[in-house]
Amino acid sequence: MQNLTLTWQTAGGTAVVLYGGAYAAARVRKPGVSALLREAGTLLALFALWQLVGHLSVMSADHALDRAGWIHRTEQAVGLPDEASWQAAVTPYPVLVRLANYYYAVMHFAVMLGVLFWVFLRHRERYAWVRNTVVITTAVCLLVQFIPVAPPRMLPESGFVDVAAQYGQSVYGGAVGGVVVADQLSAMPSVHVAWSVLAAVAVVRVSPSPFRWLVVLHPVLTVAVVVVTANHFWADGIVAVTILLFAYAVLAATAAAAARRRGRASVETETRPRTGAGERPKQVT
């Protein structure tokens, strides 16, 4: 079976190499190159950590399928569309299914990496905001993913099909000795959805181009793809976007607190008594 994504070992090793390159560039006084390599290494390290958490979650994977079934039943109870019907509408068209599998595997990381590089190179003053949003969002998603939840494609009794395995385009390894590979049990929340929405918001807020709104197609396609490939429920995406909003709230609160501190420091500086040159401050008796 063709594996279409980086393993955590490959991503982690590449991150180490990039950090080493950043250190070397700093030693030869190439700060721009050093910063670029360091940031690329940080993103790959996050990706590696995300992959690794999926492997660690196997320690409590006994009820992953039960949790997935409960999510599906709850969605139907509240009136959300059945993901299986969306998938069934696409499966008669093999070309669309293959394209969806490739989009799920490749565009998730490629678009996020491209957006970060673009902001870093063209809008450096906004880069910290985008980078910190990625870090906070991914970190919270990783914490939630320690509770293993199976993806819809593992519920054939509910009408789902593992189209990636069917077409040999899975981003996951197959079962070993009948045991499901652990990184397949990190469906909740969907980092794919979180990163796609984050990338779109970053481009819309940072770019002055009138064509920037075209980037909204990326999260729209991502949501459609994760559903028709049966890799995520609607709920996985909803929780992911909620975590992203939490990250924005944390950054906004942090920025407001920093502004208040700067304001107080400025007032204290302006109101502090000044002593002229050679003049001693008056002593109160």
Long-range contacts (C-beta under 8 A, 24 or more apart in sequence): 1-165, 1-168, 1-170, 1-173, 1-174, 2-168, 2-169, 2-170, 3-170, 3-171, 3-172, 3-173, 4-101, 4-102, 4-105, 4-106, 4-169, 4-170, 4-171, 5-105, 5-109, 5-171, 6-47, 6-48, 6-51, 6-109, 7-51, 8-47, 8-48, 8-49, 8-50, 8-51, 8-52, 8-55, 9-48, 11-44, 11-45, 11-47, 11-48, 11-51, 12-44, 12-45, 12-48, 12-52, 14-41, 14-44, 15-41, 15-42, 15-44, 15-45, 15-48, 16-41, 17-41, 18-44, 35-120, 36-117, 36-120, 36-121, 39-116, 39-120, 39-127, 39-131, 40-113, 40-117, 42-131, 42-135, 43-112, 43-113, 43-116, 43-134, 46-134, 46-135, 46-138, 47-109, 49-138, 49-142, 50-138, 50-141, 50-142, 50-145, 50-186, 50-191, 51-183, 53-142, 53-145, 53-146, 53-186, 54-145, 54-182, 54-183, 54-184, 54-185, 54-186, 55-182, 55-183, 56-146, 56-182, 57-145, 57-146, 57-147, 57-148, 57-182, 57-185, 57-186, 58-148, 58-182, 58-185, 60-146, 60-147, 60-148, 61-148, 61-180, 61-182, 61-185, 64-148, 64-149, 64-150, 64-185, 65-150, 65-154, 65-155, 67-147, 67-148, 67-149, 67-150, 67-188, 68-149, 68-150, 68-151, 68-152, 68-154, 68-155, 68-187, 68-233, 69-155, 69-158, 71-149, 71-188, 71-233, 71-235, 71-236, 72-152, 72-155, 72-158, 72-233, 74-235, 75-233, 75-234, 75-235, 80-234, 80-235, 81-234, 82-159, 83-152, 83-160, 83-227, 83-230, 83-233, 83-234, 84-152, 84-158, 84-159, 84-160, 84-230, 85-159, 86-224, 86-227, 86-228, 87-159, 87-160, 87-161, 87-163, 87-227, 87-228, 87-229, 87-230, 88-159, 89-228, 90-228, 91-161, 91-163, 94-167, 96-228, 97-163, 97-167, 97-228, 97-229, 98-167, 98-169, 100-163, 100-224, 100-225, 100-228, 100-229, 101-163, 101-164, 101-167, 101-169, 101-170, 101-229, 102-169, 103-221, 103-222, 103-225, 104-164, 104-171, 104-192, 104-225, 104-226, 104-229, 104-231, 105-169, 105-171, 107-218, 107-221, 107-222, 108-191, 108-192, 108-195, 108-196, 108-222, 111-195, 111-196, 111-199, 111-218, 112-195, 112-198, 112-199, 115-199, 115-202, 115-203, 118-203, 119-202, 119-206, 123-206, 123-207, 126-202, 126-205, 126-206, 129-251, 130-198, 130-202, 130-206, 132-247, 132-251, 133-198, 133-202, 133-244, 133-247, 133-248, 133-251, 134-195, 134-198, 136-246, 136-247, 136-250, 136-251, 137-194, 137-195, 137-198, 137-243, 137-244, 137-247, 138-191, 138-194, 138-195, 140-243, 140-246, 140-247, 141-189, 141-191, 141-194, 141-240, 141-243, 144-188, 144-189, 144-239, 144-243, 145-186, 145-188, 145-189, 147-188, 148-182, 148-185, 148-186, 149-185, 149-186, 149-187, 149-188, 149-236, 150-180, 150-184, 150-185, 150-187, 151-184, 151-187, 151-230, 151-231, 151-232, 151-233, 152-187, 152-230, 152-231, 152-232, 152-233, 153-229, 153-230, 153-231, 154-180, 154-184, 160-230, 161-230, 162-230, 163-228, 163-229, 163-230, 164-229, 164-231, 187-231, 187-232, 187-233, 187-236, 188-233, 188-235, 188-236, 188-239, 189-236, 189-237, 189-239, 189-240, 189-243, 190-226, 190-231, 190-232, 190-236, 190-237, 190-239, 190-240, 191-240, 192-222, 192-225, 192-226, 192-231, 192-232, 193-219, 193-222, 193-223, 193-226, 193-232, 193-236, 193-237, 193-240, 193-241, 194-240, 194-241, 194-243, 194-244, 196-222, 196-223, 197-240, 197-241, 197-244, 198-244
